[in-house]
Amino acid sequence: MKLTLETDNPAILESVKKIFKKQGNEDFWQTIPKNQQEEILKGIKETEKGENVDYEEFI
């Protein structure tokens, strides 16, 4: 990170910029496996129905 901040090389800065743009366009949801997506959706539905346990009670 320090080298990136201290560089004056436009080619390096452009490369770093492209990396961040590429990562910024990727949808996190699409990067996780289908079974994890299903578990997350299941957890959301359970929470919406009030079917959850407070963290402090769990511990």
N, C-alpha and C positions, 0 to 999 in steps of 0.2 A: 504494500500500500504506500509506503514511504517513497519508494522509487517512482511510483506513478505520480505522486504529488510533486516530486522534484524534477520530473522530466520536462524538457523543452522540445522533445521530438514529436512533431505532429503525427507521424505515422503510428507511434505507440499510443498516443492519446486517441486517435481515431479507432484503433483496434479495440481499445478498452471500451470506448463508446459503443461500438458495434456489439460487443459481448453483453453489455448491460441492456441494450435495446432488445436483443434476442431473448434474453431472460425475462424481460418485462412483458413480452407479448405472450408468454406461455401461461396457459390457464392451469393453476395448481390442481384443480379438480381433475383435469384430464391426465395428470401425471401419476395419480395414485391408482392402484389396482381396483378392479370392479368390486371385489369382495370388501375392500375397505370403504369404498363409496357406499355400499349397501349398509354396512355397520354404522356409518356416520348418519345416514338418513334414518335408520332405525332408532338411533339414540336421540335424534332431533324429535321424531314422532313421540317417543316415550316421554321426553321432557315436556313437550307441548301438552300431553295428557296428564302431567303431574306425576308420572311414574319414575321419579328419581329420588335419590337419597342425598341429603346434605353432606358435604365433604366432612364436616366436623363430626357428624353422627357416624359416618363410615369409619373414621379413625377410632 
